[in-house]
Structures are given as C-alpha cells and as structure tokens.
Amino acid sequence: MIRNENDDMTITEKAQSAFLNVAVSVVERAKQTHTPIIVYDDERIQILPPGDFEKLALDSSNDPKTDKE
C-alpha cells in the first residue's frame, strides 16, 4: 500500500489546512465580486473588506493564543 504524505497529519492539522483553503477561496471570491466579508467575533458582527479580512486572518494565525492544539 502506498501511503499518502498527508497520512502523517493529525486531525487538527487537517482541519486547519481545510479551513485555510476555504478562507483563501472566500477572500478571492470576495475580491472578484467586490463584496465584504462578514465575521462574527467577540459577540459582535464585523463587515470587512477582503484586504482587511486577510490582515486579520494573518494576524490571528501568528498569534500563539489562537493555537488550541
């Protein structure tokens, strides 16, 4: 049997990878259609342009407090 290189990933890593892929596609679609991205965070709704969402997502991905492994 040939093992896929992704077999060594934990379920958490697979979920994070899938979430990142979806986030990238959402941002790209929002850019193409000039639509905002709506985010629910800290018990409030935020309406963000795609560029601001990308910055927010990058900041939170580098924040060690957001890692829950």
Backbone as ProteinMPNN parsed JSONL, in Angstrom:
{"seq_chain_A": "MIRNENDDMTITEKAQSAFLNVAVSVVERAKQTHTPIIVYDDERIQILPPGDFEKLALDSSNDPKTDKE", "coords_chain_A": {"N_chain_A": [[0.837, -1.177, 0.0], [0.552, 2.196, -0.825], [1.495, 4.987, 0.967], [-0.046, 8.043, 1.562], [1.329, 11.312, 1.718], [-0.044, 12.99, 3.408], [-1.006, 11.37, 5.377], [0.395, 11.465, 7.721], [-0.433, 13.686, 9.029], [-2.108, 15.221, 11.763], [-5.527, 15.093, 12.909], [-6.292, 17.624, 13.685], [-4.451, 19.231, 12.318], [-5.234, 18.635, 9.713], [-7.825, 19.719, 9.726], [-7.253, 22.428, 10.179], [-5.83, 23.003, 7.866], [-7.799, 22.587, 5.924], [-9.62, 24.605, 6.672], [-8.037, 26.878, 6.178], [-7.762, 26.671, 3.395], [-10.417, 27.074, 2.581], [-10.848, 29.668, 3.578], [-9.057, 31.148, 2.012], [-10.228, 30.802, -0.523], [-12.682, 32.084, -0.104], [-11.873, 34.738, 0.343], [-10.699, 35.323, -2.142], [-12.972, 35.097, -3.828], [-14.534, 37.16, -2.772], [-12.947, 39.358, -3.412], [-13.075, 39.27, -6.207], [-15.772, 39.749, -6.662], [-16.201, 42.101, -5.404], [-17.292, 42.267, -2.815], [-18.061, 42.547, 0.706], [-16.708, 40.804, 3.59], [-18.333, 39.104, 6.106], [-17.976, 38.831, 9.533], [-18.307, 37.162, 12.611], [-17.299, 38.02, 15.712], [-16.041, 38.157, 18.987], [-18.59, 38.507, 20.139], [-19.832, 40.299, 18.388], [-20.785, 41.647, 15.202], [-18.808, 42.032, 12.361], [-18.145, 43.844, 9.432], [-16.108, 43.463, 6.829], [-13.754, 44.632, 4.384], [-12.226, 42.565, 1.83], [-9.362, 42.777, 1.905], [-8.827, 43.755, 4.494], [-9.81, 41.631, 5.967], [-7.984, 39.638, 5.257], [-5.648, 40.643, 6.479], [-6.459, 40.528, 9.171], [-6.847, 37.766, 9.45], [-4.244, 36.814, 8.978], [-2.887, 37.999, 11.114], [-4.137, 36.717, 13.297], [-3.429, 34.093, 12.788], [-0.77, 34.081, 13.387], [-0.747, 34.5, 16.055], [0.009, 33.223, 19.134], [-1.92, 32.689, 21.092], [-4.159, 31.825, 19.776], [-3.733, 29.247, 19.012], [-4.886, 26.072, 19.632], [-4.035, 23.491, 20.151]], "CA_chain_A": [[0.0, 0.0, 0.0], [1.297, 3.452, -0.893], [0.988, 5.954, 1.952], [-0.145, 9.437, 1.165], [2.116, 12.138, 2.639], [-0.955, 13.61, 4.363], [-1.365, 10.41, 6.41], [1.111, 11.802, 8.942], [-1.039, 14.87, 9.626], [-3.129, 14.971, 12.777], [-6.86, 15.564, 12.512], [-6.283, 19.083, 13.888], [-3.714, 19.824, 11.193], [-6.085, 18.508, 8.523], [-8.916, 20.688, 9.854], [-6.688, 23.764, 9.992], [-5.498, 23.121, 6.453], [-9.066, 22.738, 5.199], [-10.141, 25.937, 6.983], [-7.216, 27.845, 5.455], [-8.122, 26.592, 1.971], [-11.724, 27.712, 2.409], [-10.677, 31.101, 3.817], [-8.412, 31.713, 0.823], [-11.197, 30.856, -1.63], [-13.675, 33.113, 0.235], [-11.254, 36.053, 0.108], [-10.57, 35.5, -3.592], [-14.307, 35.349, -4.384], [-14.946, 38.493, -2.328], [-12.188, 40.325, -4.211], [-13.59, 39.237, -7.575], [-17.138, 40.274, -6.72], [-16.227, 43.376, -4.669], [-18.232, 42.149, -1.702], [-17.403, 42.465, 2.006], [-16.758, 39.543, 4.326], [-18.987, 39.328, 7.393], [-17.346, 37.995, 10.555], [-18.835, 37.273, 13.972], [-16.144, 37.902, 16.591], [-16.208, 38.846, 20.271], [-20.017, 38.816, 20.306], [-20.277, 41.395, 17.524], [-20.664, 41.391, 13.769], [-17.925, 42.951, 11.655], [-18.212, 43.79, 7.973], [-14.742, 43.809, 6.444], [-13.302, 44.436, 3.002], [-11.374, 41.378, 1.752], [-7.985, 43.064, 2.321], [-8.796, 43.834, 5.954], [-10.001, 40.268, 6.476], [-6.71, 38.938, 5.09], [-4.753, 41.114, 7.538], [-6.97, 39.982, 10.422], [-6.586, 36.33, 9.445], [-2.806, 36.613, 9.128], [-2.53, 38.356, 12.488], [-4.606, 35.693, 14.231], [-2.709, 32.838, 12.563], [0.548, 34.22, 14.009], [-0.963, 34.747, 17.475], [0.074, 31.938, 19.835], [-3.112, 32.473, 21.902], [-5.205, 31.203, 18.97], [-3.431, 27.823, 18.832], [-5.561, 25.287, 20.663], [-3.66, 22.079, 19.971]], "C_chain_A": [[0.887, 1.247, 0.0], [0.671, 4.44, 0.072], [1.005, 7.351, 1.358], [0.642, 10.266, 2.169], [1.236, 12.814, 3.688], [-1.364, 12.657, 5.486], [-0.704, 10.735, 7.743], [0.531, 13.03, 9.633], [-2.064, 14.464, 10.683], [-4.468, 15.488, 12.261], [-6.951, 17.08, 12.668], [-5.578, 19.776, 12.738], [-4.535, 19.755, 9.907], [-7.219, 19.527, 8.552], [-8.41, 22.103, 9.625], [-6.351, 24.01, 8.526], [-6.762, 23.34, 5.612], [-9.658, 24.125, 5.428], [-9.361, 27.006, 6.23], [-7.566, 27.855, 3.975], [-9.46, 27.286, 1.701], [-11.606, 29.227, 2.587], [-10.049, 31.787, 2.603], [-9.413, 31.833, -0.321], [-12.281, 31.91, -1.365], [-13.117, 34.495, -0.045], [-11.128, 36.316, -1.395], [-11.919, 35.812, -4.238], [-14.79, 36.75, -4.01], [-14.215, 39.58, -3.117], [-12.77, 40.419, -5.622], [-14.955, 39.905, -7.682], [-17.311, 41.602, -5.974], [-17.267, 43.367, -3.55], [-17.465, 42.057, -0.379], [-17.514, 41.055, 2.584], [-17.326, 39.852, 5.701], [-18.449, 38.306, 8.386], [-18.042, 38.243, 11.885], [-17.673, 37.001, 14.917], [-16.381, 38.709, 17.858], [-17.63, 39.361, 20.464], [-20.471, 40.06, 19.54], [-20.033, 41.016, 16.065], [-19.776, 42.463, 13.152], [-18.113, 42.749, 10.154], [-16.888, 44.334, 7.468], [-14.529, 43.705, 4.939], [-12.346, 43.241, 2.961], [-9.932, 41.625, 2.222], [-7.853, 43.142, 3.828], [-8.968, 42.454, 6.581], [-8.704, 39.479, 6.371], [-5.731, 39.337, 6.19], [-5.157, 40.531, 8.883], [-6.655, 38.495, 10.528], [-5.104, 36.039, 9.623], [-2.36, 36.93, 10.544], [-2.939, 37.257, 13.46], [-3.888, 34.364, 14.015], [-1.311, 32.885, 13.166], [0.449, 34.431, 15.515], [-0.955, 33.422, 18.217], [-1.145, 31.664, 20.699], [-4.196, 31.764, 21.122], [-4.945, 29.731, 18.71], [-4.048, 27.045, 19.972], [-5.266, 23.816, 20.491], [-3.344, 21.454, 21.279]], "O_chain_A": [[1.859, 1.325, 0.751], [-0.53, 4.706, 0.012], [1.979, 7.764, 0.727], [0.626, 9.957, 3.361], [1.728, 13.176, 4.757], [-2.002, 13.083, 6.448], [-1.198, 10.32, 8.791], [0.972, 13.377, 10.729], [-2.792, 13.486, 10.515], [-4.519, 16.237, 11.285], [-7.612, 17.747, 11.873], [-6.053, 20.796, 12.238], [-4.534, 20.692, 9.109], [-7.542, 20.131, 7.529], [-9.067, 22.894, 8.948], [-6.568, 25.106, 8.01], [-6.783, 24.175, 4.708], [-10.144, 24.754, 4.489], [-9.956, 27.943, 5.697], [-7.658, 28.919, 3.364], [-9.607, 27.999, 0.708], [-12.204, 29.986, 1.824], [-10.465, 32.879, 2.216], [-9.446, 32.85, -1.013], [-12.749, 32.559, -2.301], [-13.811, 35.339, -0.612], [-11.423, 37.417, -1.859], [-12.006, 36.688, -5.098], [-15.385, 37.446, -4.833], [-14.804, 40.608, -3.452], [-12.936, 41.513, -6.162], [-15.255, 40.554, -8.685], [-18.408, 42.157, -5.915], [-18.016, 44.327, -3.365], [-16.345, 41.546, -0.346], [-18.308, 40.235, 2.124], [-16.852, 40.76, 6.383], [-18.457, 37.1, 8.137], [-18.331, 39.385, 12.243], [-17.122, 35.9, 14.935], [-16.875, 39.834, 17.792], [-17.846, 40.494, 20.893], [-21.37, 40.78, 19.975], [-19.187, 40.178, 15.751], [-19.968, 43.655, 13.391], [-18.225, 41.62, 9.675], [-16.576, 45.512, 7.65], [-15.058, 42.801, 4.294], [-11.713, 42.936, 3.972], [-9.346, 40.761, 2.874], [-6.874, 42.649, 4.389], [-8.349, 42.144, 7.599], [-8.355, 38.732, 7.286], [-5.061, 38.482, 6.769], [-4.303, 40.089, 9.652], [-6.24, 38.021, 11.585], [-4.741, 35.111, 10.345], [-1.542, 36.208, 11.114], [-2.168, 36.903, 14.353], [-3.749, 33.582, 14.957], [-0.721, 31.837, 13.43], [1.477, 34.533, 16.185], [-1.813, 32.575, 17.97], [-1.399, 30.503, 21.024], [-5.08, 31.154, 21.725], [-5.835, 29.026, 18.236], [-3.773, 27.317, 21.14], [-6.152, 22.979, 20.665], [-3.008, 20.271, 21.334]]}, "name": "protein", "num_of_chains": 1, "seq": "MIRNENDDMTITEKAQSAFLNVAVSVVERAKQTHTPIIVYDDERIQILPPGDFEKLALDSSNDPKTDKE"}
